[in-house]
């Protein structure tokens, strides 16, 4: 049983899961940005 091997495996799984979550994360981020823009725009009016 090798420490470095298990660490690499953990990093690989983490990165794979992160890649799958990225589209959803970007979608959430863009939605938040749009809401902030709308709030700021309504305040200016």
N, C-alpha and C positions, 0 to 999 in steps of 0.2 A: 504493500500500500504506500503510495507516494504522495506527499503533501502537495508538491507543485502541480502534479497531474490533476488532483481534485480541485485545486484553485482555478486552473485553466478551464476545467470543465464547467465550474460554477460561473466563471466570467462569460464563457460562450453561451450558456443557457440564458444568463441575464441579458446579454446583448441581443439574443434572438427574440426574447420576450419583449424587450424594449422596442425592437424594430416593428414588431406586430402592433404595439400600442401607439406608435408614432402617428399614424393617420388620425386616430381618435383624439390624440393629444393636440395635434395641429388644428383639428376641427373645433375642439373646445376653446383653444387659444384664439382662433379667428372669431368665434361667436362672442367671446368676452370682449375682444377688441371692437367688434361692431356695436355691442351694447354700450360700451364706453363712449364711442363716437356719437351714437344717437343721443345719449344723456347730455354730452357736451353741446351738441347741436341744438337740443331743445332749450338748454340753459341760455344760449346766445340769443334765441328768438325773443 
